[in-house]
Amino acid sequence: MVAHERELSEKFSSVRDSLAKWGAFVDSKVMELASEAFRNTSFLQIPPKFRCKDETSFIRKALYRGKNDNYRNPIVDIEDKVATRIILLTTDNVETVKGLITECQAWDHKISKDTKQFSKENPNLFDYQSVHIVVWPKENFDNVPKEVLTCEIQIRTLLQHAYAEVTHDSVYKGPHQNNNDIKHELSKCMALMETTDDIFRSVFNAISLKADNSQDAFTQLLAQATNIYNGIISGVSDYRNSDVYFLDAVRFVFQKKPITIDLIRAYTSTHEQDIKIAIKTNGSILMREPVVLILFCYIEYFDDFLSEHWPLSIKIIDNMRESLGISAGEY
């Protein structure tokens, strides 16, 4: 047995550096796929970071797990010699990344664990959930046979990750694995987590629907006003980087009293120099945001209405009036 351990140790040591290189490649590719998929970066909670088994862990799994000799050729058959994990916000995000990984042409793959499939086959069970996909290179990599370089990618939600962190070593692999009371409590926890995930998905779907619909009049107006603003300042500003509170305040005023892009064009055509001076001389970061152009129009044409309905500090408006050269007696 000692000789067998030594043989396995030598085999594993000879490919460990290549496994690490493959793991690093998988990390970078998974991160690239996830970044392209999610405009909302909050969906990506924990980025992938691979880890290689150490020799002791590999030998234990190869020789001393279970009653039977499960691995005829451990260096190939053990598929998580290197593994990585990506943590997302909801199960919808998990399904998205799962699809991207399985469709990726950078590797071959197989799905070794699938949460949805488990639920279909075991509808009455609430247990550990995670999607596991094993990937390996299409050709030999770093002078190592491709079948040796398997990397297991685990895809979980943040809730599933928390559950796994609590239970993996202490319950499922620890001294409490046969404690039915603990297992019952954990089943309740998993059922609650599934319900919570359903609610999270409903919330995000509602937000997404609202965002899709919010290519509304204000968003379209703001995009057009941004082009005018950039022309005036001879710069490149993006309204999507605006302060959300300031932007929402202007949106609030607009929803109560909409204005048109024609009005903004008319205003800027006769006040371009005033606008340039106001933006240049006022040191406020708010002046760097294209939405101020809409606010200037309200100051010019609907100042009383603006004063009455502006939801933030009126000092913001006073400061802009002053920058535009409008004295207190003029409003």
C-alpha positions in Angstrom: 0.0 0.0 0.0 2.9 2.4 0.8 4.4 1.7 -2.6 1.0 2.4 -4.2 0.8 5.7 -2.3 4.3 6.6 -3.5 3.5 5.8 -7.1 0.3 7.9 -7.0 2.2 10.8 -5.3 4.8 10.8 -8.1 2.1 10.8 -10.8 0.2 13.6 -9.2 3.3 15.7 -8.5 4.4 15.4 -12.2 1.1 17.0 -13.4 0.3 19.4 -10.6 1.9 22.4 -12.2 0.0 21.7 -15.4 -3.3 21.3 -13.5 -2.6 24.7 -12.0 -2.1 26.2 -15.4 -5.3 24.6 -16.6 -7.2 25.9 -13.6 -5.9 29.4 -14.2 -7.1 29.2 -17.8 -10.5 28.0 -16.7 -10.8 30.8 -14.1 -10.1 33.5 -16.7 -12.5 32.0 -19.2 -15.3 31.6 -16.7 -14.8 35.2 -15.5 -14.8 36.4 -19.1 -18.1 34.5 -19.8 -19.8 35.8 -16.7 -18.7 39.4 -17.2 -20.1 39.4 -20.7 -23.4 37.8 -19.5 -24.2 40.3 -16.6 -24.4 44.0 -17.1 -25.4 44.1 -13.4 -22.1 43.1 -11.8 -23.8 42.5 -8.5 -25.0 39.2 -9.8 -21.4 38.0 -9.6 -20.8 37.6 -5.9 -17.6 35.7 -5.7 -15.3 35.4 -8.7 -13.7 32.0 -9.6 -10.5 31.1 -7.9 -9.1 27.7 -8.6 -7.4 25.4 -6.1 -5.4 22.2 -6.7 -5.7 19.2 -4.4 -2.6 18.6 -2.4 -0.9 15.2 -2.6 -2.3 13.9 0.7 -5.9 14.8 -0.2 -5.5 13.2 -3.6 -4.1 9.9 -2.2 -6.8 9.8 0.5 -9.5 10.1 -2.1 -7.9 7.6 -4.5 -7.3 4.9 -1.9 -9.2 5.4 1.3 -12.7 6.6 0.5 -15.5 4.1 0.6 -15.5 0.3 0.8 -14.8 -0.4 -2.9 -11.9 0.4 -5.1 -13.7 3.2 -7.0 -10.7 4.4 -9.0 -9.0 2.1 -11.4 -6.9 4.9 -12.7 -7.0 7.7 -10.1 -5.0 10.3 -12.0 -7.7 10.2 -14.7 -10.8 9.1 -12.8 -10.6 11.7 -10.0 -12.0 14.7 -11.8 -11.6 17.4 -9.2 -7.8 17.4 -9.0 -8.2 21.0 -9.7 -11.5 22.8 -9.1 -12.9 26.3 -9.2 -16.1 27.8 -8.0 -18.2 30.8 -9.0 -20.8 32.3 -6.7 -23.8 34.1 -8.1 -26.9 35.8 -6.8 -29.8 33.6 -8.0 -30.5 30.3 -9.6 -31.4 32.1 -12.8 -27.8 33.4 -12.9 -26.6 29.9 -12.2 -28.5 28.6 -15.2 -27.1 31.4 -17.4 -23.5 30.6 -16.5 -24.1 26.9 -16.8 -25.3 27.4 -20.4 -22.3 29.6 -21.2 -19.8 27.0 -19.9 -21.4 24.1 -21.6 -21.6 26.0 -24.9 -18.0 27.3 -24.7 -15.7 26.0 -27.4 -12.5 26.3 -25.3 -13.0 22.8 -23.8 -14.9 19.6 -23.7 -17.3 19.1 -20.8 -19.7 16.9 -18.9 -22.2 17.8 -16.2 -21.5 15.8 -13.1 -24.1 17.4 -10.8 -27.2 19.3 -11.8 -29.5 20.9 -9.2 -32.5 21.0 -11.5 -32.1 17.3 -12.5 -31.8 16.3 -8.9 -35.0 18.1 -8.0 -36.8 16.4 -10.9 -35.6 13.0 -9.8 -36.1 13.7 -6.0 -39.1 16.0 -5.8 -39.6 15.4 -2.1 -36.0 16.0 -1.0 -34.4 19.3 -0.1 -30.6 18.8 0.0 -27.3 20.4 -0.9 -27.5 22.1 -4.2 -24.8 23.1 -6.7 -24.1 22.6 -10.4 -20.9 20.8 -11.1 -19.4 20.8 -14.6 -16.1 19.0 -15.4 -14.1 20.5 -18.3 -10.9 19.4 -19.9 -8.9 20.7 -22.9 -9.8 19.6 -26.4 -6.1 18.8 -27.1 -3.2 17.8 -24.9 -2.2 20.7 -22.8 1.2 21.6 -21.5 2.5 18.2 -22.7 0.0 16.4 -20.5 -2.7 14.1 -21.8 -6.0 16.0 -22.0 -7.9 13.4 -20.1 -5.7 14.0 -17.0 -6.4 17.7 -16.9 -10.0 17.7 -15.7 -11.2 20.8 -13.8 -14.5 20.8 -11.8 -16.4 24.0 -12.0 -18.9 24.5 -9.2 -21.7 27.1 -9.8 -23.8 28.1 -6.8 -25.9 30.9 -5.5 -24.8 32.8 -2.5 -27.4 31.0 -0.4 -26.3 27.6 -1.6 -22.7 28.6 -0.9 -23.6 29.5 2.7 -25.4 26.2 3.2 -22.4 24.3 1.8 -19.9 26.2 4.0 -22.0 25.3 7.1 -22.6 21.6 6.2 -19.9 20.2 4.0 -17.2 19.3 6.4 -19.1 19.4 9.7 -22.1 17.3 8.6 -21.8 15.5 5.4 -18.2 14.5 5.9 -18.0 14.9 9.7 -19.1 13.1 12.8 -22.7 14.2 12.4 -23.4 12.7 9.0 -25.9 10.1 10.5 -27.6 12.5 12.9 -31.2 12.6 11.6 -32.2 15.6 13.8 -29.5 17.8 12.2 -30.4 16.5 8.8 -34.0 17.4 9.4 -33.1 20.9 10.4 -30.9 21.3 7.4 -33.7 20.1 5.1 -35.9 22.9 6.5 -33.1 25.3 5.9 -32.8 24.2 2.3 -36.5 24.5 1.7 -36.5 28.0 3.1 -33.5 28.8 0.8 -35.4 27.6 -2.2 -38.4 29.8 -1.3 -36.0 32.8 -0.7 -34.4 32.2 -4.1 -37.8 32.2 -5.8 -38.6 35.5 -4.2 -35.3 37.0 -5.2 -35.8 35.9 -8.8 -39.3 37.4 -8.8 -37.9 40.7 -7.5 -35.1 40.8 -10.1 -37.4 39.8 -12.9 -39.7 42.7 -11.9 -36.7 45.1 -11.8 -35.5 43.8 -15.2 -39.0 44.3 -16.7 -39.1 47.8 -15.3 -35.6 48.5 -16.6 -36.6 47.2 -20.1 -39.6 49.5 -20.0 -37.5 52.3 -18.7 -36.2 53.0 -22.2 -39.0 55.4 -21.3 -39.4 59.0 -22.3 -37.0 60.2 -19.6 -34.2 57.7 -20.5 -34.5 58.6 -24.2 -34.5 62.3 -23.4 -31.4 61.9 -21.2 -29.6 60.0 -23.9 -30.3 62.7 -26.4 -29.5 65.4 -23.9 -26.1 63.7 -23.2 -25.2 64.1 -26.9 -26.0 67.8 -26.7 -24.0 68.1 -23.4 -21.0 66.4 -24.9 -21.1 68.7 -27.9 -21.2 71.8 -25.7 -18.3 70.7 -23.4 -16.3 69.0 -26.2 -16.1 65.9 -24.0 -17.4 62.4 -23.5 -19.8 61.9 -20.6 -22.0 58.9 -20.1 -25.3 59.4 -18.3 -25.2 55.8 -17.0 -22.4 56.8 -14.7 -24.5 59.6 -13.1 -25.2 59.8 -9.4 -28.3 57.7 -8.9 -29.9 60.0 -6.4 -29.4 63.1 -8.5 -30.6 61.3 -11.6 -33.7 60.0 -9.8 -34.5 63.5 -8.5 -34.5 65.0 -12.0 -36.5 62.0 -13.2 -39.0 62.7 -10.4 -39.5 66.3 -11.7 -39.7 65.1 -15.3 -42.4 62.6 -14.5 -44.5 65.3 -12.9 -43.9 67.8 -15.8 -42.3 66.3 -18.9 -40.3 68.4 -21.3 -39.1 67.6 -24.8 -35.8 67.4 -26.6 -36.9 70.2 -28.8 -37.2 72.5 -25.8 -33.7 71.5 -24.7 -32.3 72.2 -28.2 -34.0 75.6 -28.2 -32.6 76.4 -24.8 -29.1 75.4 -25.6 -29.1 77.2 -29.0 -29.6 80.5 -27.2 -27.8 79.8 -23.9 -24.7 77.8 -25.0 -22.2 80.3 -23.7 -24.0 80.5 -20.4 -24.0 76.7 -20.1 -20.3 76.5 -20.9 -19.4 79.1 -18.3 -21.7 77.5 -15.6 -20.1 74.1 -16.2 -16.6 75.4 -16.3 -16.7 77.8 -13.3 -18.8 75.6 -10.9 -16.6 73.1 -9.2 -19.5 70.8 -8.3 -19.2 67.2 -9.5 -22.9 67.4 -10.4 -22.0 69.8 -13.3 -20.0 66.9 -14.9 -23.3 64.9 -15.4 -25.2 65.4 -18.6 -28.5 65.4 -16.7 -27.8 69.0 -15.6 -28.8 70.1 -19.0 -32.4 69.0 -18.3 -32.3 70.7 -15.0 -31.1 73.9 -16.6 -34.2 73.8 -18.8 -36.4 73.5 -15.8 -34.7 76.5 -14.2 -35.2 78.5 -17.3 -38.8 77.7 -18.1 -40.4 76.1 -15.1 -38.5 77.5 -12.1 -41.4 77.9 -9.7 -42.5 74.4 -10.5 -39.0 73.1 -9.9 -38.7 74.9 -6.6 -42.0 73.3 -5.4 -41.3 69.7 -6.5 -37.5 69.3 -6.3 -37.0 66.4 -3.9 -33.4 67.1 -2.8 -31.8 70.1 -1.1 -32.9 73.3 -2.7 -29.3 74.5 -2.3 -28.5 72.4 -5.3 -30.9 74.4 -7.5 -29.7 77.7 -5.9 -26.1 76.8 -6.8 -27.0 76.1 -10.4 -29.0 79.3 -10.7 -26.0 81.3 -9.5 -23.7 79.5 -11.9 -26.1 80.4 -14.8 -26.0 84.0 -13.7 -29.6 84.1 -12.5 -30.0 86.5 -9.5 -32.3 85.9 -6.6 -34.8 88.5 -7.9 -35.2 86.6 -11.2 -36.8 83.5 -9.8 
